Amino acid sequence: MTTATATPIPAASRGYLIAVLSAAILSTTAIFIRYLTGAYQIPALVLAFWRDVFVVLTLIPILGLLHPALLRLPPRQWLYLLAFGLVLAIFNSLWTLSVALNGAAIATVLVYSSAGFTALLGRWLLRERLGWGKLLAVTLSLAGCVLVSGALDPRVWQNSGETFALAGILTGLFSGLSYAAYSLMGRSAAQRGLNPWTTLLYTFGFAAIFLGLVNLAPLSWLPGKAAQPVDFLWPGGSLAGWGILFLLAAGPTVAGFGLYNVSLSHLPSSVANLILTLEPVFTAASAYVLLGERLGVVEIAGSLLILGGVVFLRLYELYQNGLVKRSRVGVMR
C-alpha cells in the first residue's frame, strides 16, 4: 500500500501566494483608518505612531511565547534595522502628506509608482532581473491603479496654484520612492538572514520612535501631526476607539506587513512590490461589500488590468524558467 505525499510548492509560487494574501490583508487597513479618522478625528501621524506602538506590543508577547529567539537581534544588525525603521517612518509621513496635498486618488497612484522604482532600483542595487515581461507587468498594474483610484477624473487634479500642485506631485512620487526603499530593504534583510518577524518587530519599533519625535517636533506646517503633547492621549477615554486602533495594529498591520516580509524571503523585491498593487483592488472590493460603495466600469477595468499584470508576470516567469531548464538539459546532453 502506497502513501501519498504532498507535492511541495516551489518557493516562487509560495511567495506569490503569500504576497497576494498580504495585499488582501493590508487592503482592510484603509477601512479601519477611514473609520478612525472619521469617527474620532485622530491626526494621521498620531494614528501611525500608535499603530506602530501596538504592533510592537503585539509581537513581543507572541514571539516571546512561541519563539523567544526571534526577540534577539545580532548587534551587527542594529544599525541596519534602525535605518530600516527610519525608511518606514519616512514612508508613513510622506504618504500622509501626499494624501493631504493631493487627495486619496492621486496619492494612491503616486505611491504605487513604487512598482516602477522597485523594478529599476532592484536591478541596480540587488542585481534582480529586469526583462520586458516585468516592465509590461509594471505598466499594466500602474495603469490599473490609475483607473481604480479614479485619477482620470480631472477634478481630482484641481489644486490651488502651480506651486501647490508641484509640491503635491513631488511628495507623492517620494512616497512611492520610500515605499520602494522599504521593499528593497526588506529583501536585503532576508538576504542577510534576518527572520521576517524579527525584522517586523524592530522596524516598527524604530519607526514608532521616529514618528514620536516627529509628532513632538515644532513642525506646525506638517499636517496630521500632534498639535500638542496631550494629543498623544487620543482618543482619550474612548475604549472603543482604543480597541479599534489596537485591532488595526494587532490584526491587518501585523499580519499584512509580516507576510509581506515573508514574501520578500521568496521573491525579488520588484515582484513582491508589484503584487502589492493588488491592494487597491482588494480595498475597492471590501468597500463594496462592507460599505456599499459601488464599483463602476472604469474601476472594474482597472482591477482587471492589475490582476492581468500580476498573472502575466507569473506566466512570463514560468516560461522563462522553462527555457532556462531546457537550455541546461541541452548543455548536459
C-alpha positions as CSV (number, residue, x, y, z in Angstrom):
1,M,0.0,0.0,0.0
2,T,1.5,3.3,-1.1
3,T,1.4,6.5,0.9
4,A,0.5,9.7,-1.0
5,T,3.0,12.5,-0.4
6,A,2.2,16.2,-0.9
7,T,4.0,17.9,-3.7
8,P,6.0,20.8,-2.3
9,I,5.1,24.2,-3.6
10,P,8.0,25.9,-5.3
11,A,9.5,28.9,-3.4
12,A,8.3,31.4,-6.1
13,S,4.7,30.1,-6.1
14,R,4.7,30.1,-2.3
15,G,6.0,33.7,-2.4
16,Y,3.2,34.7,-4.8
17,L,0.5,33.2,-2.6
18,I,1.9,34.9,0.5
19,A,2.3,38.3,-1.3
20,V,-1.3,38.1,-2.6
21,L,-2.6,37.2,0.9
22,S,-0.5,40.2,2.3
23,A,-2.2,42.6,-0.2
24,A,-5.6,41.3,0.7
25,I,-5.0,41.7,4.4
26,L,-3.3,45.2,4.1
27,S,-6.3,46.4,2.0
28,T,-8.5,46.2,5.1
29,T,-6.4,48.8,6.9
30,A,-7.9,51.6,4.7
31,I,-11.3,50.7,6.2
32,F,-10.0,50.8,9.7
33,I,-8.2,54.1,9.1
34,R,-11.2,55.7,7.3
35,Y,-13.4,54.8,10.3
36,L,-10.9,56.0,12.9
37,T,-10.2,59.4,11.2
38,G,-13.9,59.9,10.5
39,A,-15.4,58.9,13.8
40,Y,-12.7,60.1,16.2
41,Q,-10.8,62.7,14.1
42,I,-7.4,61.2,15.1
43,P,-4.5,63.1,13.5
44,A,-2.9,60.8,10.8
45,L,0.6,60.8,12.2
46,V,-0.7,60.2,15.7
47,L,-2.5,57.2,14.4
48,A,0.6,56.0,12.6
49,F,2.6,56.4,15.9
50,W,0.1,54.3,18.0
51,R,-0.3,51.8,15.2
52,D,3.4,51.1,15.3
53,V,3.5,51.0,19.1
54,F,0.7,48.4,19.2
55,V,2.4,46.3,16.5
56,V,5.4,46.1,18.8
57,L,3.3,45.4,21.9
58,T,1.5,42.6,20.0
59,L,4.6,41.0,18.6
60,I,6.7,40.9,21.9
61,P,4.4,38.5,23.8
62,I,3.6,36.4,20.8
63,L,7.2,35.9,19.8
64,G,8.2,35.6,23.4
65,L,5.8,32.7,23.9
66,L,6.2,30.9,20.6
67,H,9.8,31.6,19.6
68,P,11.8,33.7,22.1
69,A,15.0,33.5,20.0
70,L,13.3,35.8,17.5
71,L,13.3,38.6,20.0
72,R,17.1,38.7,19.9
73,L,18.8,40.8,17.3
74,P,22.5,40.3,16.5
75,P,24.4,43.5,17.4
76,R,25.8,43.9,13.9
77,Q,22.2,44.3,12.6
78,W,21.0,47.1,14.9
79,L,22.2,49.9,12.7
80,Y,20.7,48.3,9.6
81,L,17.2,47.9,11.2
82,L,17.5,51.4,12.7
83,A,17.8,52.7,9.1
84,F,15.0,50.4,8.0
85,G,12.7,51.9,10.7
86,L,13.6,55.4,9.5
87,V,12.6,54.4,6.0
88,L,9.3,53.1,7.3
89,A,8.7,56.3,9.3
90,I,9.5,58.5,6.2
91,F,7.2,56.4,4.1
92,N,4.3,56.9,6.6
93,S,5.0,60.6,6.8
94,L,5.2,61.2,3.1
95,W,2.1,59.1,2.4
96,T,0.2,61.2,4.9
97,L,1.5,64.5,3.3
98,S,0.6,63.2,-0.1
99,V,-3.0,62.4,0.9
100,A,-3.3,65.9,2.4
101,L,-1.8,67.7,-0.7
102,N,-3.2,65.5,-3.5
103,G,-6.3,63.7,-2.1
104,A,-6.6,59.9,-1.8
105,A,-7.0,59.2,-5.5
106,I,-3.8,60.9,-6.8
107,A,-1.9,59.9,-3.7
108,T,-2.7,56.2,-4.4
109,V,-1.5,56.4,-8.0
110,L,1.7,58.2,-7.0
111,V,2.6,55.8,-4.1
112,Y,2.3,52.8,-6.5
113,S,4.9,54.4,-8.7
114,S,6.9,52.3,-6.2
115,A,6.4,49.3,-8.5
116,G,8.5,51.0,-11.2
117,F,11.0,52.4,-8.7
118,T,11.5,49.0,-7.2
119,A,12.0,47.3,-10.5
120,L,14.6,49.8,-11.6
121,L,16.4,50.1,-8.2
122,G,16.2,46.3,-7.7
123,R,18.1,45.8,-10.9
124,W,20.7,48.4,-9.9
125,L,21.2,47.6,-6.2
126,L,20.2,43.9,-5.8
127,R,21.0,42.7,-9.3
128,E,17.4,41.5,-9.9
129,R,16.4,40.6,-13.4
130,L,14.6,43.3,-15.4
131,G,13.1,41.9,-18.6
132,W,10.4,43.2,-21.0
133,G,7.9,41.0,-19.2
134,K,8.4,42.6,-15.8
135,L,8.3,46.1,-17.4
136,L,5.0,45.2,-19.2
137,A,3.5,43.9,-15.9
138,V,4.5,47.1,-14.1
139,T,2.9,49.2,-16.8
140,L,-0.3,47.2,-16.7
141,S,-0.5,47.4,-12.9
142,L,0.2,51.2,-12.8
143,A,-2.5,51.8,-15.5
144,G,-4.9,49.7,-13.4
145,C,-4.1,51.8,-10.3
146,V,-4.9,55.0,-12.2
147,L,-8.3,53.6,-13.2
148,V,-9.2,52.1,-9.8
149,S,-8.2,55.2,-7.9
150,G,-10.4,57.5,-10.1
151,A,-7.4,59.6,-11.2
152,L,-8.9,60.0,-14.7
153,D,-11.4,62.4,-13.3
154,P,-10.0,65.9,-14.0
155,R,-11.5,67.3,-10.8
156,V,-9.0,65.3,-8.6
157,W,-6.1,67.2,-10.2
158,Q,-7.5,70.6,-9.4
159,N,-5.1,72.3,-7.0
160,S,-4.8,75.9,-5.8
161,G,-1.8,77.1,-7.7
162,E,1.1,75.6,-9.7
163,T,3.5,75.6,-6.7
164,F,1.0,73.7,-4.6
165,A,0.4,71.2,-7.4
166,L,4.2,70.6,-7.9
167,A,4.7,70.1,-4.2
168,G,1.9,67.6,-4.1
169,I,3.2,65.6,-7.0
170,L,6.8,65.6,-5.7
171,T,5.6,64.5,-2.3
172,G,3.6,61.7,-3.9
173,L,6.5,60.5,-6.0
174,F,8.8,60.5,-3.0
175,S,6.2,58.4,-1.1
176,G,6.5,55.9,-3.9
177,L,10.3,56.0,-3.8
178,S,10.3,55.5,0.0
179,Y,7.8,52.5,-0.4
180,A,10.3,51.1,-3.0
181,A,13.1,51.6,-0.5
182,Y,11.1,49.7,2.2
183,S,10.7,46.8,-0.3
184,L,14.4,46.8,-1.2
185,M,15.4,46.9,2.4
186,G,13.0,44.1,3.3
187,R,14.6,41.9,0.5
188,S,18.0,42.9,1.7
189,A,17.1,41.9,5.3
190,A,16.0,38.5,4.1
191,Q,19.3,38.1,2.2
192,R,21.1,39.0,5.5
193,G,19.4,36.0,7.1
194,L,17.1,38.1,9.3
195,N,13.9,36.4,10.3
196,P,10.9,38.3,8.7
197,W,9.1,38.6,12.1
198,T,12.2,39.9,13.9
199,T,12.6,42.4,11.1
200,L,9.0,43.5,11.6
201,L,9.3,43.9,15.3
202,Y,12.4,46.1,15.2
203,T,11.5,48.0,12.1
204,F,8.1,49.1,13.6
205,G,9.8,49.8,17.0
206,F,12.3,52.2,15.5
207,A,9.6,53.7,13.3
208,A,7.5,54.4,16.4
209,I,10.4,56.2,18.0
210,F,10.9,58.4,14.9
211,L,7.2,59.1,14.5
212,G,7.0,60.1,18.2
213,L,9.8,62.6,17.7
214,V,8.1,64.0,14.6
215,N,4.9,64.5,16.5
216,L,6.7,66.2,19.3
217,A,8.8,68.4,17.0
218,P,7.7,72.0,16.4
219,L,6.6,71.4,12.8
220,S,3.4,73.3,12.6
221,W,3.4,73.1,8.8
222,L,3.2,69.3,8.8
223,P,-0.4,68.1,8.5
224,G,-1.6,65.2,10.6
225,K,0.9,65.6,13.5
226,A,0.1,66.1,17.1
227,A,-0.6,69.8,17.7
228,Q,0.5,69.4,21.4
229,P,1.7,66.5,23.6
230,V,-1.7,65.9,25.0
231,D,-2.8,64.8,21.5
232,F,-0.9,61.6,22.1
233,L,-3.7,60.6,24.5
234,W,-6.2,60.4,21.6
235,P,-8.9,59.1,21.7
236,G,-8.9,59.9,25.4
237,G,-11.4,57.9,27.4
238,S,-13.0,56.2,24.4
239,L,-12.3,52.5,25.0
240,A,-14.0,51.7,21.7
241,G,-11.6,53.9,19.8
242,W,-8.5,52.4,21.5
243,G,-9.9,49.0,20.9
244,I,-10.3,49.6,17.1
245,L,-6.9,51.1,16.9
246,F,-5.4,48.1,18.7
247,L,-7.3,45.7,16.3
248,L,-5.9,47.7,13.3
249,A,-2.3,47.1,14.6
250,A,-2.6,43.6,16.0
251,G,-4.6,42.3,13.1
252,P,-4.1,43.6,9.5
253,T,-0.9,45.5,10.2
254,V,1.0,42.7,11.9
255,A,-0.3,40.0,9.5
256,G,-0.1,42.2,6.4
257,F,3.4,43.6,6.8
258,G,4.6,40.3,8.4
259,L,3.5,38.3,5.4
260,Y,4.9,40.9,3.0
261,N,8.3,40.5,4.8
262,V,7.9,36.7,4.4
263,S,7.2,37.0,0.7
264,L,10.4,39.0,0.3
265,S,12.2,35.9,1.5
266,H,11.0,34.1,-1.6
267,L,10.6,36.7,-4.3
268,P,12.6,39.6,-5.7
269,S,11.6,42.9,-4.2
270,S,10.3,44.1,-7.6
271,V,7.9,41.2,-7.9
272,A,6.7,41.4,-4.3
273,N,6.0,45.1,-4.6
274,L,4.2,44.6,-7.9
275,I,1.9,42.1,-6.3
276,L,1.1,44.7,-3.6
277,T,-0.5,46.8,-6.3
278,L,-3.4,44.4,-5.8
279,E,-4.1,46.2,-2.5
280,P,-6.4,48.9,-4.0
281,V,-8.3,46.2,-5.9
282,F,-9.0,44.4,-2.6
283,T,-9.8,47.7,-0.9
284,A,-12.4,48.5,-3.6
285,A,-13.9,45.1,-3.2
286,S,-14.0,45.4,0.6
287,A,-15.6,48.8,0.4
288,Y,-18.2,47.4,-1.9
289,V,-19.1,44.5,0.4
290,L,-18.8,46.3,3.8
291,L,-19.6,49.9,3.0
292,G,-21.9,49.6,0.0
293,E,-19.6,51.6,-2.3
294,R,-20.3,50.7,-5.9
295,L,-17.7,49.8,-8.5
296,G,-18.1,51.4,-11.9
297,V,-16.9,50.0,-15.2
298,V,-13.7,52.0,-15.0
299,E,-12.8,50.6,-11.6
300,I,-13.6,47.1,-12.7
301,A,-11.4,47.6,-15.8
302,G,-8.6,48.9,-13.7
303,S,-8.9,45.9,-11.3
304,L,-8.6,43.5,-14.3
305,L,-5.5,45.4,-15.6
306,I,-3.8,45.0,-12.2
307,L,-4.8,41.3,-11.9
308,G,-3.7,40.8,-15.5
309,G,-0.3,42.3,-14.8
310,V,0.4,40.0,-11.9
311,V,-0.9,36.9,-13.7
312,F,1.1,37.8,-16.8
313,L,4.3,38.2,-14.8
314,R,3.9,34.8,-13.2
315,L,3.3,33.1,-16.5
316,Y,6.2,35.0,-18.0
317,E,8.5,33.8,-15.2
318,L,7.3,30.2,-15.6
319,Y,8.0,30.5,-19.3
320,Q,11.5,31.9,-18.7
321,N,12.3,29.3,-16.1
322,G,11.2,26.6,-18.6
323,L,13.6,28.0,-21.2
324,V,16.4,28.0,-18.7
325,K,15.7,24.4,-17.7
326,R,15.5,23.3,-21.3
327,S,18.8,25.0,-22.1
328,R,20.5,23.4,-19.1
329,V,19.3,19.9,-20.3
330,G,20.7,20.7,-23.7
331,V,24.1,21.6,-22.2
332,M,24.1,18.4,-20.1
333,R,23.5,16.3,-23.2
